[in-house]
């Protein structure tokens, strides 16, 4: 295994450099080039010691300790593919994954982290994102990551240790935040929510930035105080495993029967449907979408004002606004 380990490390270094070049070619790092260095330095393969790839016979497990040399090569190359990797399954349900690296890079750049910021990550996953944050900030104690599942946090802690990073890893309900580690300057979630937890605002400093997946989009909020925040969606689509715990999204099912085929195929229409679920039926949503010229995600936003939270199109004051759960 020793000789093969050297070969695997060389493959990993080459694959990591290629991944960074691929992300860079799309201009993702342009707004904050310091993230290029983080992605070049942090070894993703140490955080996905095994993962699952969907195949014709179900999920195939790839792992770094396989006795087969070619299988180990497939594992390490796959670890640096620009795609999400399923890392934990239960009864066929995806519990945890390592997000697509280019999407992670877009989110981290959009988080607008500055030196000295205290950051909370909700959804520890493999620990890879926390490692990138710790590398960027140069201080493990500035980073806190939380997940509900003890086996996920234990694995994340092991991966982080192996890579030489030691942020604070907490087992608990991410919707409640981590009050004992507050106040935070940035909160980033790597799981889907249906609403913005009020506990997050209370644990933020005024002017803090929250970046969270919501309704298959990415919402960037600026916190005014413990009861008020507002912001818009980024242009990027984002699909994540739902948050488990008290803030879990309950997707339900929506019938699109009778709607034109072009609407069903449009990402922007599916986004509007998800954002207005429970408020507009699909026909009402389609009429609005058509009337407003198939609005892109960045025309939408969310306002949190005390006990009230609503999504809106173009203007928080209306005419289009929908309460969130």
N, C-alpha and C positions, 0 to 999 in steps of 0.2 A: 504493500500500500504506500510506502514512503515515496518511491519513485513516482507512482501515480499521483500522489498528493501534490508533488512539485508540478506535475503536468496540469493538474486541475487548477492550481493557483495561477499558473501562466494563462490558461484558458480564461479564467475568471477576470484577470487583469485586462486581457485583450477585449473580452466581451463587455466589460464595464466601460472601457474607453470608447468602444463603438456605440454603446447606449448613450453616453454623454454627447457624442458627436451628433447622434440622431435627434436628441432633444434640442440641442443647440441649433441645429439646422432649421428648426421650426421657429426660432427666435424666442423661445420660452424664457431663456436666461437674460435676455437683453435688459429688462427693467431692473434686475438685481443680480449681476454676474457672480456674486459671492456664492450663489447656490450651485453654480457649475462646479466649483471646487468641492462642495459638500458631496455632490453626486459622484464625483470622480474619486473621492477618498473613502466613502463608506461602502463596505462590501455587502451588496444585497444578498449574495449567496449564503452568508452566515445567518441570515434571518429567515431563509426558506430552506431549512435542512431537508424538508420534504414538501411536496405540493402535489396537487391532483390535476390531471389534464383530461378533459372530456374526450372520450373516444366512442367508437361504435358499440363497444361492450360496456359502456358506463365509464366511470372515472378510472384512469390509470395513475398509479402512485409513482412519482419519481423522487428518489432520495439520494443524498450525498454519500451514504454509507453502503450503497449497493455493492455486492461482490463483483459485479460485472463492470469492467472498465468503460465500455461503450455507454452503458446506462448512466454511469457517473458523468460522462461527458455531456450526454443529453440533458442531465439534470442541471449542470452548471451553465450550459448555453441557455436553457430555458429560464434560468433564474435571472438572466439579463435581457430577456425579451421585453419589449415595451408592451406588456399586456398584464392584466390582473392575474394573480395566481391564487387558486383555491387552496387554502391551507388547513381548513378544519371543516369536516362534514359530520353531521349527525342525522342518521336515518334519511340520507339523501338531501338534507337541507344544509345549505351553505351557512356556516356560523361565522367564519372569519376568512379574510383574504388579505393578500398583499396587493394594494392598489396598483394600477397602471403607472409606471414611473413618470411618464410625461404629464399625466394628470396630477400626480403628487407635486411635481415641479411647478406646474401652473398654480396650484393651491398655495404652495409655500411662498412663491413670489407674490401672489395676491394678498397674502397675510401681512406683508409689509413689516416684517420683523426688523427691529433695530437693536443695536448692541445694548445689553443690559435688560432687555425685556424678559418678564416672567411669562412663560407660555404654558397653557393647559391644553393637552391633546385629549379629546374624548374619543375612545376607540383605539386601544393600544395595538391591536392587530399583532403583527410579528415583532414590533419594536423598531422596525426600519425607519419609520417617519420620525420617531422620537430621537433616534440616532442622528438623523440628518439635522434636526433642530439643535441637538446638543453640540454637534460639530460646528454648526453655524454660529452659535452663541458662545462657544468656547468655555462653557460653564455648565456642568451637569445639573447643578442645583437649581438652575433657572427653568428646567423643563420638568413638567409633571405629566404623566400619562395614566389614564384610567380605563378599566374595562370591567364588565360585570362578571365575566367567567374566570374563576381562579386558574383553570388550566391555561387560559390565554395569557394572563398576566405572568404566570410562572414561566411559560415558554418565552415570552417577550423579555423577561428579566435574564434568562439564560442566554438568549441571543445577544442582548446588549452587553452582558459581561464578556462574552466571547469576542465581541468586536471592540471592547475596551471603553464602553460608555456606561455611565451609571446615573441616569436620571431617576427621579422618584417614580416608582411604578405602584399604582394603587388599585386594589380590587374593590369595586363598588359601582353604584348606579351613576353613570355619567351625566344623567339629567339633573342630578343634585350637585354636580361639580365636586370640588375638593376644597371646602371652606378653610381647612387648616393650612392650606398652601397659598391661599389668596393674600393680597389682591393680585390679579393677573392683568398684564398689558395686552395679551393676545390669547384668544381661545380658537382652536381649530378642531372641527369634528370630522372624523373619517367614517361616519355612519349616517344613514338617512334619518331625518327627523320630520315630524309633521308640524312642529311648532318650536319656537325658541324658548327654552326653559328659563323662567324668571330667575332661578338660582344663579345662572351664569352672569346675568347683569349685576346682581348684588355682589358678585365676587370679582368684578372688574373695576379698574381705576377709570375715572372719567377720561374719555377720549380713547378708550381701548377699542380694539378691532376684533370682531367675531366673524369667522368664516365657517359656514356650515352647509352641508348638502340639505336641500329642502325641495320637495316636489321635482325631483330629477334635475334640479339646477343647483348652482352654488351661490349662496346669499352672503354678501359682505356687509356687516352692520357696524356702525359706529355707535359706541355706548356714550350717552350723555350723563346718566347717573343710574342708580340702582333700579329705576322704574321706567327709563326711557332709552330707546335705541331706534335707529333707522338706517336703512341702506338699500342698495339695489342688487340685483342678480348679475353675475358675470355672464359673458356670452356662452361659456362652456357648459355642455351637457354633462351630467354626473349621475351615475347609478351606483349606489352603495348598499351594503347589507344594512337593514334597519337597526336602529338603536334598540337594544334589549333593556327592559326595565320600565320605569313608570312613564317614560317619554316615548315608548315604542309606537311607531306608525302602524296603523291598521289599514292596509291598502284597499281591501274590499274589491269588488269587481264592478266594472261599468260596461254597459252594452253600447256599442257604437253602431248598432244596426240602423240602417236608413241614412247614415251620413255618407257624403261623397268619399270615394276611395282616396282622393288626394289629401283629404284632411286626416284620414286614419294613418297615412304614411308620413305625415309631417311632424318632425320633432317639436316644433314650436306649438303645434296644436295639442300634442300629448302633454307638453309642459303646462299649458293653460288648463287642461282637464285636471291634471294632478293638483295644481295650485287652487282650483276652485271646487275641488271635490266636496260634496255635501252642501254646496251653495248653488252652483249652476248645474243643470242637467246637460248632457252632451249636446243637445240641439241648441240650447241657449249659449253654451260656450262656443259652438261653431258659428252662430250668428254674430257674436261679438268678435271672434277671430277674423271673420270675413270683413266685417264693417271697419275694423281697425287696421286692415292691410297686413294680416298675418304677422303681428308684432313679434320681434325678437326678444329673447330673455332679458336683455339689459333695459328694456322699457318697463319692466316690472320691479317692484320693491316691496319691502315689508316695514311696517311701523309697529313698535311696541310702546304703548302709552299706559302705564299703570297696569290695570287688569285687562286692558283691551289690546288685542294684537290683530292686525289685518294686513292682507296683501293688497296691492293696488297696481293699476296700470297708469304710467306716466306721472301721476300726481297723487301724493298721499291724501289730499283733500277731496279727491274724486275727479270725475264722476263714477269711476269704476273702482270699487273696493269690496273685498270679501273677507269676512272674519276667519281667522285660523283657529284650530281647536284649542 
